[in-house]
Every structure is written in C-alpha cells, then in structure tokens.
Amino acid sequence: MDQRFQGLAFGPADILLPKDCEYGKWAVVACDQYVSQPEYWAEVEGIVGGAPSALRLILPESCLDGPNVETDIMEINNTMTRYLREGRFRELPGALIYVERTLRDGKIRRGLVGALDLEQYDYEPEAQMPIRATEGVVMSRIPPRVAVRKNASVELPHAMLLCDDPQRTVIEPLAARKGELELLYDFELMTGGGHLAGWLLDGEAMDQVSAALGRLNTPQAMVKRYGAGMGNVPFQFAVGDGNHSLTTAKECYERQKKLTPPERWGELPSRYALCEVINLYDDSLEFKAIHRVLFNVKEKDLLGALLTTFPGAYRGEGAGHVLRYIYSDGEGAITVPDPRQALPVGTLQTFLDDYIKAYGGSIDYIHGIGVTCDLARRPGNVGFVLPALGKAELFPAILRQGVLPRKTFSMGEPHDKRFYLEARKIR
C-alpha cells in the first residue's frame, strides 16, 4: 500500500474502469436492492440488452435461491474473464477516485473510492478493530455470497464506509479542487438513480487525504471525540452499507490465508476490498428509522410482558428509553428507566426476539411511518415507532456495545444506494 497511507485501514487501489461502452448501461444498482421486485431487474435487463454491463458481473440477491444459481455463477465468472481478455477495462494503478452522486432529491453525496484492508476489519460484535460492522451479520446469508466471490476474478463494490469527520477535513476539501483533477466519468444513472461523476486524485490530493485521515485517528483525537479510554484502538470506519458484502470478502480472504505463508499475506489481492468512504456528516446522508410491526400476537399480553420484563418500566414518557406503540385499541408509550442498551432499538429488539421465541408471532421491519401505523392498527398486530438514529450517536454506540441490533437504521432509499461502476482484480 502507498506509504502515505501506512497505518490506515483505507488507501489507494488498482482500480478498473470500463472502457468503450455506455456507462449508463454499465452501471447498475447494488445487488441486494429490490429483492422482492423482480420487475425492477426485468426493467434493467431491458435497458442493458446485449451491451457490456456490470449486470453481467453480479448476481442480484433475488437470484441467490434460484434453481439455476450455480449456472448463473459460472456464467458470471466466465464473463469476468472474457471482459479482462477483451481489454474491457482501463486500469488506474494506485488510485483514489473522488465521486459526486447527485441523488433523486437533488442533494449531492460526496465520497472517495479506494480499498480497505480486510486485516483491519472484523464483523464480530465485540471486535476492537479499525473497521467495524454496524449491525450483526446473519451468517446463513454468507455461504451463497462466498460461492459467488470465491472464483471471481474481479470485484465490484457496493459497500460504503463511514468516517466520523464533523469538521469535514477528509473528503469535502476535494470538491474545491475537482477542476484541477482528471474527470473520469460524468453520466446519468438508469432507473432514476440520479447522476454520477468521478475525478482521479493527484499527488497533492492524496497527501491531503492521507494527512486528514491520520489526524482523525490519533489517540488524542479519539479521546477528544469519544472520551477517556477510547484512544487504544483507533475506530477509523464504520460499515454504513454492505456489512454482508464485506463479511463475504473477509471469509474469502481467510480461506486464501490458509493456503499462503504468512509472509505473503500482504501480496494477496483478496486481502483488500474496494469500497467508497463517505463522511458521516455529509449533508446528503440521512439516517432513517426502521420501525417494527408484530403480527399474530395478543396485543395487551405483549405490552404487559414489555412492562414486566424491565425493572421499573412504566406507561408514559419519562427518563430512559421511550418505546412508543400503536395497536387496534389505541397508542401510547412505555418508558424503560436505566436501560442496559445504548439505544432504544436495542432495548426493544432484545425483548421482541425473546417474546416471539416464547409466544410465537412474527415481525417485520418497516421504513415508513404511514405503513407502520396502518399495519399496527389491524387486530392481532402491534407496531413500535422508533426514533431515527442521530449521526453523532453512531460511533459512540458501537464503541459502547459493539454492533447495533439489526435494522437499526437505513441510509436512504433503494434508488440512492450505490451503483456498480469501478472494479478491481482479486485473483
């Protein structure tokens, strides 16, 4: 890795960009979107047609359990090899790319594309590593993803890392210099995905980024942001999107390590994973709450159990975690004083998991407040309306309790998720 980024968990990569093709047909949204909407992927198929596209290099998550998944994976791997053989890519050695994504609402999300070091990432809940997961990984979802990646010759990233940079020292200064940088791409994304532009960083910009990241992650800076005792292991990045994608990359790297002498681990292409870093405080980034609805439960019994589970819990709003509920007979709130969890969603999710296991019922995770209310008012259902996670709460919460409960927050709508464009050789 570039010596300027020594000691950092993120840095330049040998980035591949498609050439001699139409970028608007090449770039497609992250594979884990629109899982229950096959018509979306059918529309993408129609747009792409026979053109070269990242669509031919990824497997939409909706196809992971399909009857032809093994054949699909083989075809993907063959297409990767063919694209490389045909010279379909332009390689940018040791590169970082500054990107601006204009979202559907007109806001601009600024980011930096490069590689993270998987030796410095761990998805385990109590991991004390520079790169940490934000939510628990469902390990049953990893084997089919490993099957896609293990024989792949290139990777295309949809993972986004968050850096805690309230003073906007790392990425935002690049916007003022983009007129001096080489413009790599500038085009409209398909299906209303907005606009994407990217610039290649020069040496001066590389110096600025590495220095700013270094300043963010000194022990003194960590203590200043998070308090005493927090400077031992620098918490450089939180995985905002793509926890399962990076866990898959980590698993494949660990397999390669078993076949490679330790002194050569640094040479393994699989040690690194391409990703985009964005600032937690980017103006375009909104954390949206994910609410809970319980189905096929006895409403009053469930609320009564919630009261008795937590010592001192009471109806009404007060000091502690306020859990607001809606059901067919009305709505209200239960306050849990002196909670053990860092966030209300943690207090609630722990209870809900135990309750469903003991008494039955099911749970769904709902993004919109209107839909949550409509579902919750139906007999046999109970809805819990949760507050949106504040940006300043994210890193301290992970430091205090490890990964957050699943479905704690959402980083925007499906059409705002990352589109595949850049790639990197991993074999």
C-alpha angles and dihedrals in degrees: 000000000000108000091229087068096046110142093018124110093222133051148129124326139190094261124197121211123188116249136193092026141094108268092204089064095037099057116074131172125266113293094237094064128096091015092158095040108075088168089070093058090043088056090050090051089054093050094048098042109162096336122120107268146162084240086079091053100051136057114224109232090238087069097051092094095037124126093245099045096122091051090045091054092048090051091050092052092047091050091051090053092046094049090052092047092049092052091244091155137066111214121220106195118214092357141161120192124207109213135193118197116192105208127212091264091054097253118132120231112202122205147159123232118211141111132292123212109242090204085070096048128081128171096197112119096242097038116144098203135130091250116045136181117245097210138025117278118234098223093200087068093058106070096063090048091049087053089058096046106035096080098027117122095203137028130215115200132225095161118115124197123204122219120198100232110145092167090055096230103145112047108010096066088062091067091067091052101043091102088065094049131083111266107227102178140354119176149126118268121228127255095026093302093143128232133317130199131170137189130197113239117236126212095274092051090048090053091051094050096046093047093048093048090048092053092050093056105046115120089246092054091047092052091047092053101038108019138249117337094026099099100078100086114024111234097212104165141010119207104244097176130008104039091151093044092055092043087056091050090049092051092051091049092050089053091053091049091060089060096043133069111250092242089063099047090099090061095056111108087208090065089079133053127201115237144148122251118209131178115256086223097052106138092231094055113098125178108216122200120243111212129205130233122188117207130203096012135129099254101207093041090054093050091046091052090051090056095049096043095066119053111242095009113153141177115266135038124298145122113333132032111344112206111195117202139188129195140153095283097048142285140277145137139264120205121212108201122209094010120199093214123076095229135036090240089060093052092048098043093052090054095044094051091052093044096052091046090053102037108019131235128119138255135220129191113228128192102195124068092214094055090044092055093046093052095041094056093060115101113266094026134101124191128201118203112208130196120247114260112254114233092234090056098059105077095038091049092053091046091052101043109009119235118012124242114278116274094019095143143351126225099220135301127317094258089056095055120112119285120217113249113125120062139185136202112251100176 
